[in-house]
Amino acid sequence: MTLHQTSASGAPQESSPSISLQSLIRSSPLALYVQGSDGRIRLWSPAAERLFGWTEAEVLGRLDPTLPGSDRGETFEEALIGARLVDLPDRRIHRDGRTLDVLVSVAPLDGDGGAPQGVITLAMDGVDRLDAERAQAHVLAGERGAREAAEGAARRSQVLAEASALLDGNLDYASALRILARLCVPTLADFCVIDELEDDHISRRAFAHLDKVQEILLRRDPRQPLGHFKERHPAARVMLRGESICIEVVDDEALATMASSDAHLERLRCLQLHSLLVVPLATGGTVLGAVTLAFGPSRRRYTEADRAVAEELGRRAGIAVHTARLYRESRRAVRARERLLAVVSHDLRNSLATVLLNSSAVVESPSASDIDPAIRDQLDWIARSAEQMNRLISDLLDASAIELDRLSLASSSNAVGALLSEAARTYAPLAGERRIEFDHDCPDSLPDVCVDAGRIHQVLGNLLGNAIKFTPPGGAIRLQAAVDSPGEVRFSVIDTGFGIEPDHLPEIFELYWQAEHDRAPRVGAGLGLGIAKAIVERHGGRIWAESQLGSGSRFHFTVPTVEARA
């Protein structure tokens, strides 16, 4: 490049820049000046004037005024022999005598023959540069922090999602809690401990640590009384108060507070606790335990965002533990009831068999004709009561089998007429005793059905027994069967009794439900219709009721034909 510039005295100089270069130099935000091989200033930009204070007229043709004395500067000398230096810290002099900390970059200006004929220098205020770098570093740190926060939030959300999938519907909560503790490490903690509170005793259900060797330190006796722990111990305090605790930085004083003994303190120190977060394992205001999360070797610290995630984790785990406890208690209750029913039914049936056998023996003895009629009535009453109690025991056993889905069937081909006739023979006399008209109807063309005859007789008995119970003297009961759709036969029991409240119709087939009516006594255990529904549905049929209060009821159920089962 050839430079040409006029000196302050008007004498021509070595070279002169083009107009475009002049424009570029004058618009540059960096201080820029050019020196000839003799060290004298050939070009001085406006930015150089702003930085150093000297005007262009004051410096052209002179040695670099920013350097002390006659020193041309080491950077100038190095550049003159071909060196290129970038962003070197240097100290220069301002026109007012101040010392400036600057960053300079220098490069040689080659002449036509290729040998350096001068040096170009760019300078920048070091303070401004430092401020700019700090600002840039601050921006980068902010971006990095935002990115890390977003990534952390995503990881925490992922832990919650995986925890929900793990805990949802899992009734083996002990196993689920062990997996949950592993899930928290390392995203939410370097190690995690889950303790359960039950009957004022603490049981360690799960623990996990990044270091399998240190994981041994998290073990504890499986069950200890809550009073064994100091109230100041974070986990104990969380269980007692139901509020989470966050210790951002754990020091030795905090460790001493947590420790229950000197040996315990040493174990805590070995864990290298740095930051601690303890949240309640709770649901519905009931504290079921505590989840302890801790950072150790990673030296991370817990934040409010971590606390919120941990509390939600504790809530979800609490729901799972509560649900599993309810299930466990219900299973215990069912087993206890089964044992009770088995014992009671066995002993009661033996006693009832004795009562029935002896009462029948007396009535059927050769001397029965000599028995006083009043005593015979008492014997008949004893027999009926024993039969009723025997039916109640059977119903209780059936109800238990239904709840456990163990109701058994022995299906075979049966004529519909035979089923209706057998029911009529049993219940028509009972209706007659109450002065209730009883009628049954069965077309000869009905197809045979595939059913357990004993169970269908039980269904018809429950429906007819209710009809007799809730129909006043002078009323009527009709038992009939028909085909409404291919593959099934509909049985119906129709009465002119009191009817059923419309609000009660949806629940009458539930076990232990009983109708309440001023004109009918409340007897039985409310099992009949529930058992009838279970038997019909086990056959693959349907059962339903239609009723209008004061106008009687119509109960219907369907069962499959033999052809449909083939």
Buried (B, 14 or more C-beta within 10 A) or exposed (E): BEBEBEBEEEEEBBBBBEEEEBEEBEEBEBBBBBBBBEBBBBBBBBBBBEBBBBEBEBBBBBBBBBBEEEEBBBBBBBBBEEBEBEEEEBEBBBBEEEEBEBBBBBBBBEBEEEEBBBBBBBBBBBEEBEEEEEEEEEEEEEEEEEEEEEEBEEBBEEBBEBBBEBBEEBBEBEEBBBBBBEBBBBEBBBBBBBBBBEEEBBBBBBBBBBBEEBBEBBEBEEEBEBEEBEEEBBBBBBBBEEEBBBBEEBEEEBBEBBBBEEEBBEBBBEBBBBBBBBBBBBBEEEBBBBBBBBBBBEEBBBBEEBBEBBBBBBBBBBBBBBBBBEEEEEEEEEEEBBEEBEEEBEEBBEEBEEBBEEBEEBBEEEEEEEBEEEEBEEBEEBBEEBEEBBBBBBBBBBBBBBBEEEBEEEBEEBBBBEBBBBBBEBBBEBBEEBEBBBEBEBEEEBBBBBBBBEBBBBBBBBBBBBBBBBBEEEBBBBBBBBBEEEEBBBBBBBBBBBBBEEEBBEEBBEBEBBBEBEEBEEEBEBBBBBBBBBBBBBBBBBBBBBBEEEEBBBBBBBBBBBEBBE
